[in-house]
Amino acid sequence: MAAIVTDQFRIANANNFVDSILDTNNSYYVFLGLSNPGTTFTPVGFGRSTSWGDTPSNPPSPVDNQQYLSHYRNTSLFGKKLTSSNVRRIVRKVSWTSNTKYDMYRHDYSIFNLSPNAQSARLYDTNYYVVNSESRVYICLYNGSHGDIGGASNVNGNTSQDEPTFTDLEPSAAGTSGDGYIWKYLFTISSSDIVKFDSTEYIVLPNDWGTSTDFQIQSVRDSGDSIVNNNQIKTVYIENGGSGIYKSDTYDIKGDGIGAKVNIEVDTSGSITKATVVSGGSGYTFGIVDFGHDSNQNISNPAKLIPIIPPSRGHGYDLYSELGADKVLIYSRFDDSTKDFPTDTKFAQVGIVKNPEKYSLAGTIFTGSQYSSLGSIKLTSAFSGSPTVGTAITQSTDNGTARGYIASYDAETRVLKYYQDRSLNFGNTLDQTDRNDVTAKANVVSFASTTNNISPITGSVDIAFSGITTIVGSKQVSLGVTFSGGVAEPEINKNTGDIIYIDNRSLVTRDSRQKEDIKIILEF
C-alpha cells in the first residue's frame, strides 16, 4: 500500500517541538560533554576514538542506543536552559536579486505539475518567497506567467526587476518597471533574531505567529484572515485563455467556498488576457470560474482559469504552513559568566536533554537556568602546575577506590571538577569480558569527604568546607554548587532526562577569552 508522510505532518512536528520547549512544565537544556574523547597517544576508553582528539580530528558518528545514551549523560559537563529567546522555526533562505525568475505561490505543484523555474514537484522546494536587503520577507503571488493566451505563452514568468520594500498589507507590485510581479509582505526579521540566528542558509521566523500581539505580526495575520475579511483568493492563473465566446466581465468563483469573484479582460478573438480578483471570498479549498454557460452550449476552445488557493484562511494567516517551516534552530551561548561553565575544560559533544531531574529530589524536574553535571572537590591547598583535563584520578575511601576523569581545575578557588563513566569500570577490554580486577574496579564508588589524597595530584579534600561560596582574597566567589565536607554532587541526576539530540564534534578547548555559540538545526 502506497503512503507518504506529508509536509504538513513535518510542519506540525516542528510546531509541537517548539511548543514543548515553551511549555513551562518542561525543561530543555543544551549541554556540552566529553572532555577526553581520546587521541592516538592517550586512548581513554568506552565511547571514544583513538583519533577523535587528534589534528585533524575525526569524530565518529553517534550511537543511538540505551547504553550510549546513558554514557552521554555520564560524560556531560554542564547545560543551559532553552527559552523562547533560544528557539526559532527556520526556512531555506531565498534572497531577492534582480534579473531573477521566481516561481509564484501555487497550491497544485506536483509530479504532474512541476514548478516552471525550479522544476520541483514540491512547493517548499521552489523559490516562491524572498527576503530583501532590509530583512523583510515577501511571498510571490504572481510573476507575470501565463499559459496559452491568443497563441502565446509565458509559463516561466518574467525576471524580477523591482526589489519589494513596502510593508503595506495588500499585495502590490514592487516598483514601476512593469515586471509583472505581485508580492505579499509577510514580516520583518527582528534585529535581535538576526544577531542570534541569522545565517547564509536560513530565514528565521518569529515565534507565536498565531497568538503574537506584536502590532506588525498581528496586522499581517489578521488581514490574512479571510473569515473576517472575505479576501482568501488573491490570484487566478490563466492556464489557457480559450477563444471565441468569452467576454470582459466579472464572474463568480464556485467551489466549496463563497464570495470570490474575478474580473476578466478579453482580446478581439475572445481570448482571456487578464484575470483580476475583485473579491477573495472565504472557505475555498478548490475553485472554478463560472462563466454562466448554457448546458447545451458548445465550447470549442475552452479557457482554463485556475484560482490559486492560499494555505489556511489566506496569505499571512498561518506563516509556518505558508513557508513550510519544518526545521527548528536552537541557539545557546556558553561563556565565563558562571562557575558552572568552567573555561579550562574541553568538549567534543553537544546535546539536548529534556527534563533532567534534581540530584537530591527524585521525580522533581530541574528548572534552573543552567546546571553543572560534574562532581566537585574542594582541595585543602593549591598544588604546583595544572592538572590535565582528561587525567584519571583516584581516591581511597571506606567503600573502595573512587575513580574519575578531571574535567576542570580552578586554581583560584581550588575546586576540582570531574566525571565518572563506565570506561573507568570496564577496564582495558571496555566490555563485560571477565578479568582479574572486576572485584576491585567494576563498582562505581563516589569520592568522599576524607583527608585521603586525590591521586595522582598532591591534594586532599578540604573536609572543613561546606557551602556554595568561598572567599578568594577579599571577594566572595560563588562556586555554583553546594559543598558538604569538601565535596559536591552534580546539580542533576545524570541518569534522568531524555537525550533527544547528540552531535560528536571536533575537540574544542575552552578559554576565558572566548565564547561558544552553539547552533543546532533540527529537521522534522
Buried (B, 14 or more C-beta within 10 A) or exposed (E): EEEEEEBEEBBBBBBEBBEBBBEEEBBBBBBBBBBBBBBEEEBBBBBBBBBBBBEEBEBEEBEEEEEBBBBBBBBBBBBBBBEEEBBBBBBBBBEBEEEBBBBBBBBEBEEEEBBBBBEBBBBBBBBBBBBBEEBBBBBBBBBBBBBBBBEEBBEBBBBBBBBBBBBEBEBBBBBEBEBBBBBBBBBBBBEEBEEBBBEEEBBBBBBEBEEBEBEBBEBBBEBBBBEEBBBBBBBBBBBBBBBBBBEEEEBBBBBEBBBBBBBBEBBEBBBBBBBEBEBBBBBBEBBEBEBEEEEEEEEEBEBBBBBBBBBBBBBBBBBBBBBBBBBBBBBBBBBBEBBBBBBBBBBBBBBBBBBBBBBEEEEEBBEBEBBBBBBBBBBBEBBEEEBEBBBBBBBBBEEBBBBBBBBBBBEEBBBBBBBBBBBBBBBEEBEEEEEEEBEEBBEBBBBBBBEBBBEEBEBBBBBEBBEEEBEEEEEEBEBBBBBEBBBBBBBBBBEBBEBBBBBBBBBBEBEEEEBBEBBBEBEB
